[in-house]
Amino acid sequence: MLSKLSYFNFTELSLTLIASYVKNRKQSVLYKEFISKQYEVRSGVPQGSNLGPLLFLICINDLSHCIMNSKKLLFADDLKLYLEISSIEDCDKLQCDLINVAKWCEKNNLVINVNKCKTVSFTKLKNKYNYTYAINGVHINSANSVKDLGVIFDSHLTFNTHIVTMRNEAYRNLGLIVRLGKDFNNPQVIKLL
C-alpha cells in the first residue's frame, strides 16, 4: 500500500504517518464472552476506521488494468467479471482475465477465497458452453443462481427463485410476529410490527 501511495506522489511525511497507522497493528476476535489471543495484522486496511475505505480504494485502484477482455463490476471487495460467450475462445478470454486477477492479487498480497467464487451462465439457450473456470488451479463452482446485493439472479433471469425466497422469508417473519404478538392489545403496536 505504501508503494502505491508513493506512486501517487504522497509526501514522505504523509507516507511516514500512514505507515505508523497501518504497521504493527494487532487485533483479536470477540465472540459473546470469549476473546481470542491478539495476533498481528499483516495485510489489509483497518476495518471500521475513517481512513480504511480510502486506503482500500487506493490499494485496488489499478485492479481493473489487468482485466483485458471482460467487463467488470466492482463493489468494495467484491469483483464480478462477465463476458458474452459466443465461442470457446470467449471462455478462454474470461479464463485469461481470471488468471490476470489472480496474479494481481498475488502481487498485492491479497488472497482470493475461491470457495466463495461462482460461475453462472445467464442464457435462455439449452446448449451452453461447459467450461471449467479455475483460479490458481482450483476449479470455480458452477451455480444456477447467485445472490448479489440482496437479489437472487437465476441462470434464466426469471427471478422466480428470488420471488419464492422473499415470499418464504416474509411468511416466516409474519409467523414470528403472530406468535410473539398474540397477546398484544394495542392495534398500533401490531400495525408497527
Backbone torsions as a table, in degrees:
resi	resn	phi	psi	omega
1	MET	NA	-40.7	-178.5
2	LEU	-65.3	-34.9	178.2
3	SER	-68.2	-34.9	177.5
4	LYS	-68.2	-39.5	177.3
5	LEU	-64.1	-37.8	177.4
6	SER	-63.6	-39.9	177.8
7	TYR	-59.1	-34.2	179.6
8	PHE	-87.6	17.9	174.2
9	ASN	64.8	33.2	170.1
10	PHE	-66.6	142.8	-178.8
11	THR	-70.6	161.8	178.3
12	GLU	-58.4	-40.2	-179.4
13	LEU	-63.2	-44.9	179.6
14	SER	-68.5	-35.1	176.5
15	LEU	-64.4	-41.1	178.1
16	THR	-63.9	-42.3	179.5
17	LEU	-63.3	-46.4	-179.3
18	ILE	-68.0	-36.9	177.6
19	ALA	-60.8	-41.6	179.0
20	SER	-68.0	-24.5	-179.9
21	TYR	-77.9	-35.8	-173.7
22	VAL	-103.1	-20.4	-177.4
23	LYS	-84.9	154.2	176.4
24	ASN	55.6	36.3	177.8
25	ARG	-87.6	144.3	176.8
26	LYS	-124.8	151.9	177.0
27	GLN	-147.8	163.9	175.3
28	SER	-141.4	168.3	-178.3
29	VAL	-112.9	130.5	177.4
30	LEU	-109.3	124.1	176.8
31	TYR	-134.3	114.8	-174.2
32	LYS	53.9	-120.8	-179.3
33	GLU	-98.5	7.3	-178.8
34	PHE	-100.4	140.1	177.2
35	ILE	-131.1	134.7	-178.3
36	SER	-79.3	169.4	172.5
37	LYS	-67.1	152.4	176.0
38	GLN	-71.9	145.3	175.2
39	TYR	-139.9	154.3	-177.3
40	GLU	-77.3	135.2	176.7
41	VAL	-90.2	117.3	-173.7
42	ARG	-98.3	-13.3	-179.5
43	SER	-151.1	171.9	178.4
44	GLY	89.0	-177.0	179.1
45	VAL	-118.3	154.8	-179.3
46	PRO	-62.0	118.3	-179.9
47	GLN	-76.0	144.8	179.0
48	GLY	78.6	5.9	-179.6
49	SER	-95.9	165.2	177.8
50	ASN	-71.8	-38.4	-178.2
51	LEU	-82.8	-19.4	-175.8
52	GLY	-50.3	-54.2	-178.7
53	PRO	-60.3	-40.5	179.3
54	LEU	-65.4	-45.5	179.4
55	LEU	-63.0	-39.2	178.3
56	PHE	-63.1	-44.7	179.6
57	LEU	-62.7	-38.1	177.2
58	ILE	-65.0	-39.3	-179.3
59	CYS	-62.9	-41.0	-175.2
60	ILE	-97.6	6.6	-175.7
61	ASN	-55.2	-35.2	-176.1
62	ASP	-95.5	5.1	-180.0
63	LEU	-57.4	-42.9	-175.6
64	SER	-64.7	-19.4	-179.4
65	HIS	-68.8	-21.0	-178.2
66	CYS	-89.7	-6.6	-178.4
67	ILE	-95.6	109.2	-171.1
68	MET	-98.1	-32.1	-169.9
69	ASN	-111.2	-34.3	-171.9
70	SER	-91.6	161.6	167.3
71	LYS	-89.0	158.4	-174.7
72	LYS	-138.4	149.9	171.7
73	LEU	-126.4	124.5	-177.9
74	LEU	-125.5	122.4	176.4
75	PHE	-132.6	110.4	-174.2
76	ALA	55.1	-117.3	-178.5
77	ASP	-102.5	18.3	-177.6
78	ASP	-108.3	115.7	-178.1
79	LEU	-113.1	132.8	173.8
80	LYS	-121.0	127.8	173.5
81	LEU	-106.2	139.5	177.0
82	TYR	-146.9	150.2	-176.6
83	LEU	-156.3	139.1	173.6
84	GLU	-69.7	125.4	-177.3
85	ILE	-102.9	109.3	178.3
86	SER	-113.1	-10.2	-178.4
87	SER	-157.5	169.6	177.3
88	ILE	-65.0	-27.7	177.2
89	GLU	-63.9	-34.9	176.5
90	ASP	-65.4	-38.6	175.7
91	CYS	-60.5	-42.7	179.3
92	ASP	-63.6	-37.6	178.5
93	LYS	-64.0	-43.1	178.7
94	LEU	-64.4	-42.5	177.6
95	GLN	-61.9	-39.2	177.9
96	CYS	-59.6	-42.6	178.1
97	ASP	-66.3	-36.2	175.9
98	LEU	-62.5	-41.5	177.4
99	ILE	-62.5	-43.4	179.4
100	ASN	-62.8	-40.9	178.4
101	VAL	-64.6	-42.1	178.9
102	ALA	-61.7	-41.2	177.9
103	LYS	-64.9	-41.8	178.4
104	TRP	-60.9	-44.3	-179.9
105	CYS	-62.1	-43.0	179.0
106	GLU	-62.4	-44.2	179.6
107	LYS	-62.1	-32.0	-176.7
108	ASN	-100.8	14.8	177.0
109	ASN	57.2	38.3	175.6
110	LEU	-112.1	144.9	-178.1
111	VAL	-107.9	131.9	175.4
112	ILE	-91.8	128.1	174.5
113	ASN	-88.3	92.8	-175.3
114	VAL	-62.7	-27.4	178.8
115	ASN	-64.4	-22.7	177.8
116	LYS	-90.4	-8.1	-179.0
117	CYS	-84.5	147.2	177.9
118	LYS	-143.4	153.3	169.2
119	THR	-114.4	139.7	175.8
120	VAL	-134.9	130.6	175.7
121	SER	-98.6	113.1	178.0
122	PHE	-90.5	106.6	-177.6
123	THR	-159.1	155.3	172.0
124	LYS	-101.3	-4.8	179.3
125	LEU	-72.9	145.3	177.7
126	LYS	-78.8	-35.8	-179.1
127	ASN	-101.5	101.3	176.8
128	LYS	-108.4	164.5	-179.2
129	TYR	-74.2	124.6	175.7
130	ASN	-93.8	95.8	-177.2
131	TYR	-121.6	133.8	179.4
132	THR	-97.8	109.0	178.7
133	TYR	-84.7	152.4	-178.4
134	ALA	-145.6	153.5	173.3
135	ILE	-126.1	122.5	-178.4
136	ASN	53.1	38.5	177.9
137	GLY	80.4	-1.7	-179.9
138	VAL	-100.9	124.6	-178.0
139	HIS	-66.4	139.7	177.1
140	ILE	-89.6	130.1	180.0
141	ASN	-65.7	140.1	175.8
142	SER	-92.6	144.1	-178.9
143	ALA	-136.9	158.5	176.0
144	ASN	-90.8	-14.4	178.0
145	SER	-152.0	161.5	179.1
146	VAL	-147.4	141.6	178.1
147	LYS	-97.4	127.4	-179.2
148	ASP	-136.0	119.6	-179.5
149	LEU	50.6	40.3	174.8
150	GLY	87.7	-3.8	-179.8
151	VAL	-111.5	132.3	177.8
152	ILE	-92.9	120.0	177.8
153	PHE	-102.9	122.8	176.5
154	ASP	-98.0	166.4	-171.8
155	SER	-65.0	-17.7	178.0
156	HIS	-101.9	2.0	-179.0
157	LEU	55.0	41.7	178.6
158	THR	-93.8	-21.4	-177.1
159	PHE	66.0	11.7	178.0
160	ASN	-61.0	-43.9	180.0
161	THR	-62.0	-41.0	179.0
162	HIS	-63.5	-45.5	-177.9
163	ILE	-63.2	-45.5	180.0
164	VAL	-63.7	-42.8	179.7
165	THR	-63.1	-44.8	179.9
166	MET	-66.2	-40.1	177.8
167	ARG	-61.8	-46.4	-179.5
168	ASN	-63.5	-39.3	177.7
169	GLU	-65.3	-39.9	178.0
170	ALA	-64.3	-41.8	177.6
171	TYR	-64.4	-40.0	177.2
172	ARG	-60.7	-45.8	179.4
173	ASN	-64.4	-40.3	178.1
174	LEU	-63.4	-42.6	177.7
175	GLY	-60.5	-40.5	177.6
176	LEU	-63.0	-44.9	179.7
177	ILE	-62.6	-43.2	-179.8
178	VAL	-63.1	-44.8	-179.3
179	ARG	-65.5	-45.3	-176.6
180	LEU	-78.2	-24.4	-175.6
181	GLY	-102.7	10.7	-175.1
182	LYS	-63.8	-25.0	-179.1
183	ASP	-98.2	3.8	179.9
184	PHE	-74.7	136.6	-179.8
185	ASN	-103.8	-20.6	-174.9
186	ASN	-86.3	114.9	-179.3
187	PRO	-62.3	-29.7	179.3
188	GLN	-65.0	-39.3	178.9
189	VAL	-65.5	-42.9	179.6
190	ILE	-63.1	-40.7	176.9
191	LYS	-61.5	-43.2	179.6
192	LEU	-61.9	-43.5	178.5
193	LEU	-62.2	NA	NA
